[in-house]
Amino acid sequence: MQAPESQPFWHIIANPTSGNGKVEQLWPEIERLLQALGFSYSVHFTQRRGHAIQLVEEAIIKGRRHILGIGGDGTNHEIVNGILKQSFVEPTEIAYALMPAGTGNDWARQYQIPTSPRHRLEQLLAPSTLLQDVGLAKYTFEGATHERYFVNVAGMAYDGFIGKKLSENRITNRMQYLLLVAKYLFEYELTKARVSFDTHVVEDFFYTINIGLCRYSGGGMQLVPQAVPDDGLFALTFARRLPKWEVLLQTRRFYNGTILSHPKVEGLQAKSIRVEHNGHAPTLLEADGEFLGETPVEFFLIEKALRVVT
């Protein structure tokens, strides 16, 4: 199969360490497919944490308008931040495609993007695009205020705690991830927080607080099953105090989309959200699987800000 003459020039940003080195192993096959299918492209490999953000900016300065990321949710998170943080062109002028090659691939799951390099590249021969909403989190880290964009799910309370713990471990497979999640569950101490959304305020001890644009996180969990990527609203899910054994018993609900039927869990939608800790201990934050910081945190929604190639 040959690419049509109108096939765009793709600037590829690949993370060789994604999926525990999966991208590095797959690259020779991916390059053969790119050439066999007639793609025009350039490629840069990330060398360190945060490098993809810089590579995106450099590509846009050079006039590149089609970016293909190869990696997992962390790589996706960095590329998206590169697209949205740069000030050279409107972010929606950049067409962004992901070839998922990580451990979780949660954002790609929302759009049913195939993990097969051949199938994904064949999709890109006749690409279609859509505009997705983006979240902006303003949070605290080491006493200073920071900002980060996210396109999937931000998690707080236990989710932020596990995000911080997992950033200290190398996750090689889903089973290891689940075992660590269960292990750290018994180390976690609930903290009291105040969640303000639109005109409402809820104060309690929370097990989890999730702010979602897409449905999946944590390797296929559906903690925000009410999320719609382009409806102009955040999906907000929070779980109040639960016995730890009860959390383990409800594991199946995390995956089958029925978590909102539990009496201690509430699922809502909101335009803007603020989370503050109500006590001595801060409530921790992760977004798109990346640990960021702690409360106070404000979430702002930017409608249809990212052009996604499906």
C-alpha positions in Angstrom: 0.0 0.0 0.0 1.4 3.4 -0.9 0.5 6.7 0.8 -1.4 9.2 -1.3 0.4 12.3 -2.6 -1.3 14.5 -0.1 0.2 12.5 2.8 1.6 15.1 5.3 5.1 15.2 6.6 5.2 13.7 10.1 7.6 14.8 12.8 8.1 11.8 15.0 9.0 12.0 18.7 9.7 8.6 20.2 10.6 7.6 23.7 12.9 4.6 23.4 12.4 3.6 27.1 8.5 3.5 26.9 7.1 0.1 27.7 10.3 -0.9 29.4 12.3 -0.5 26.2 9.5 -1.7 23.9 9.9 1.3 21.6 13.6 0.8 21.2 13.0 -2.8 20.2 10.1 -1.9 17.8 11.8 1.0 16.1 13.5 -1.0 13.3 10.1 -2.6 12.4 8.4 0.8 12.6 11.0 2.4 10.3 10.6 -0.3 7.8 6.8 0.2 7.8 7.2 4.0 7.5 9.3 3.5 4.4 7.2 0.7 2.9 4.0 2.8 3.3 5.6 5.8 1.8 5.6 8.2 4.7 7.6 11.4 4.7 9.0 11.9 8.2 11.8 13.0 10.5 12.4 11.5 13.9 13.9 12.5 17.3 14.3 10.3 20.3 13.8 11.6 23.8 16.8 11.4 26.1 15.5 12.4 29.5 12.3 13.3 31.4 10.7 16.4 30.0 12.7 16.2 26.7 9.6 15.7 24.5 8.2 19.1 25.5 11.4 20.7 24.2 11.4 18.6 21.0 7.8 19.7 20.2 8.7 23.3 20.5 11.7 22.9 18.2 9.6 21.0 15.7 7.0 23.7 15.6 9.6 26.4 15.2 10.8 24.5 12.1 7.3 24.6 10.6 6.2 21.1 11.5 2.4 20.8 11.9 1.9 17.0 12.1 3.4 15.3 15.2 3.5 11.6 15.8 4.3 10.5 19.3 5.6 6.9 19.9 5.4 5.9 23.6 3.1 5.6 26.6 0.9 7.8 28.6 3.9 9.7 30.0 5.2 10.5 26.6 1.7 11.5 25.5 1.5 13.8 28.5 4.8 15.6 27.6 4.0 16.0 23.9 0.6 17.5 24.7 2.2 19.9 27.1 4.7 20.9 24.4 1.9 21.6 22.0 -0.2 23.6 24.4 2.7 25.6 26.1 4.3 26.8 22.9 3.3 30.3 21.7 4.3 30.2 18.0 1.0 28.9 16.5 -2.5 28.1 17.8 -2.3 24.6 19.3 -5.2 23.5 17.1 -3.0 24.1 14.1 -1.0 21.1 15.2 -2.3 17.6 14.3 -1.2 15.2 16.9 -1.2 11.4 16.6 0.0 8.8 19.1 1.3 5.4 18.4 0.7 3.8 21.9 3.6 1.7 23.1 3.6 2.0 26.9 2.4 -0.1 29.8 -1.1 1.4 30.3 -2.0 3.2 27.1 -5.0 4.6 28.7 -5.5 7.7 26.6 -5.2 5.7 23.4 -7.8 3.3 24.8 -10.4 6.1 24.8 -10.1 6.4 21.0 -9.5 2.7 20.3 -6.1 3.5 18.8 -4.4 0.2 17.9 -1.1 -0.8 19.5 0.0 -2.6 16.4 2.5 -0.3 14.5 1.2 -1.5 11.1 -2.4 -0.9 11.9 -1.7 2.5 13.4 0.3 3.7 10.5 -2.3 2.4 8.0 -4.8 4.6 9.9 -2.6 7.6 9.4 -2.6 7.1 5.6 -6.1 8.4 5.7 -6.2 10.4 8.9 -9.3 12.0 10.5 -9.1 14.5 13.3 -11.2 15.7 16.2 -10.9 18.4 18.8 -10.6 17.3 22.4 -11.0 19.4 25.6 -7.9 19.9 27.7 -7.5 20.4 31.5 -5.1 22.8 33.1 -4.1 22.1 36.7 -2.6 24.8 38.9 -1.0 23.1 41.9 1.7 23.5 44.6 5.1 21.8 44.5 7.9 22.6 47.0 6.0 25.7 48.1 5.7 27.2 44.6 2.7 27.3 42.2 3.1 25.4 39.0 0.8 24.7 35.9 0.4 21.5 33.8 -1.9 20.5 31.1 -3.5 17.1 31.0 -5.8 15.3 28.5 -6.8 12.1 30.4 -7.4 11.9 34.1 -6.1 13.7 37.1 -6.2 11.8 40.4 -6.0 13.0 44.0 -6.0 11.6 47.5 -5.0 7.9 47.2 -4.4 8.3 43.5 -1.9 11.1 44.1 -0.3 9.0 46.9 0.1 6.0 44.6 1.3 8.2 41.8 4.1 9.5 44.0 5.0 6.0 45.2 5.0 4.5 41.7 7.2 7.3 40.4 9.9 5.7 42.6 9.4 2.2 41.0 9.9 0.9 37.6 6.6 -0.8 36.5 7.1 -3.6 34.1 3.6 -5.1 33.7 0.0 -4.7 34.9 0.3 -7.4 37.6 3.2 -5.6 39.2 1.2 -2.4 39.1 -1.9 -4.0 40.8 0.3 -5.6 43.5 1.9 -2.3 44.3 -1.5 -0.5 44.4 -2.7 -3.1 46.9 0.5 -2.9 48.9 0.4 0.9 49.2 -3.3 0.9 50.0 -2.4 -0.2 53.5 0.2 2.5 53.9 -2.2 5.3 52.9 -3.8 7.5 55.6 -6.9 9.4 54.5 -6.7 13.2 54.6 -9.5 15.6 54.9 -10.1 17.8 51.9 -12.5 20.4 50.6 -13.7 20.0 47.0 -15.4 23.0 45.4 -17.0 22.6 42.0 -19.1 25.2 40.2 -21.4 26.4 43.0 -21.0 23.3 45.3 -18.7 22.5 48.2 -18.0 19.0 49.7 -15.8 18.5 52.7 -14.9 15.0 53.9 -12.2 12.4 54.2 -11.7 11.1 50.6 -10.2 7.9 49.4 -10.0 9.2 45.9 -10.8 12.3 43.9 -10.7 12.0 40.1 -11.0 14.7 37.5 -11.4 13.3 34.0 -11.6 14.2 30.4 -11.4 10.6 29.1 -12.7 7.4 30.7 -9.6 5.2 31.4 -6.7 5.4 33.8 -4.5 3.0 35.8 -4.3 0.4 33.0 -7.9 0.2 32.0 -9.7 1.4 35.2 -12.9 3.5 34.7 -12.9 5.8 37.7 -14.7 8.5 35.6 -17.0 6.5 33.4 -19.1 9.6 32.8 -16.3 11.4 31.0 -16.8 12.7 27.5 -13.7 14.2 25.9 -15.4 17.1 24.1 -18.5 18.1 26.0 -17.0 21.1 27.8 -17.2 19.6 31.2 -14.9 17.7 33.6 -16.1 14.4 35.0 -15.7 14.5 38.7 -15.7 11.3 40.8 -15.0 11.1 44.5 -15.1 8.3 47.1 -15.6 9.1 50.7 -14.1 7.1 53.7 -14.2 3.3 53.1 -12.7 0.4 55.0 -9.6 -0.8 53.1 -11.0 -4.3 52.7 -14.0 -2.7 51.0 -11.7 -1.0 48.5 -10.2 -4.3 47.6 -13.6 -6.0 47.3 -14.7 -3.3 44.8 -11.8 -3.7 42.5 -14.0 -5.2 39.7 -16.1 -2.0 39.7 -13.0 0.0 38.9 -12.7 -1.9 35.6 -16.3 -2.6 34.5 -17.6 1.0 34.7 -20.0 0.5 37.6 -18.0 2.3 40.3 -20.6 5.1 40.5 -23.3 2.6 41.7 -21.4 2.3 45.0 -23.2 4.3 47.8 -19.9 5.9 48.9 -19.0 7.1 45.4 -20.4 10.1 43.6 -20.0 10.9 40.0 -20.7 14.4 38.7 -19.7 16.9 36.0 -18.3 20.3 36.5 -16.8 23.2 34.6 -14.2 24.2 37.2 -12.9 22.5 40.3 -10.8 23.4 43.3 -9.3 21.0 45.9 -7.9 22.2 49.2 -6.7 20.2 52.2 -8.5 20.8 55.4 -5.9 19.8 58.0 -2.1 19.5 58.3 -1.5 16.9 55.6 -1.8 18.0 51.9 -3.8 16.1 49.4 -1.5 14.8 46.6 -2.0 15.2 42.8 -1.1 13.1 39.7 -2.3 13.8 36.2 -2.1 11.4 33.2 -0.1 9.1 35.5 2.6 11.7 36.3 3.0 12.8 39.9 2.9 16.6 40.1 2.5 18.0 43.6 -0.2 18.8 46.2 -3.0 21.1 47.3 -4.2 23.7 46.8 -5.1 22.6 43.2 -7.4 24.4 40.7 -8.6 22.7 37.5 -9.6 24.8 34.5 -11.2 23.4 31.3 -10.1 24.6 27.9 -12.6 23.5 25.3 -11.6 21.8 22.1 -7.9 22.8 22.5 -6.1 19.7 21.1 -6.4 18.4 17.5 -6.3 14.6 17.8 -5.6 12.3 14.9 -7.6 9.1 15.2 
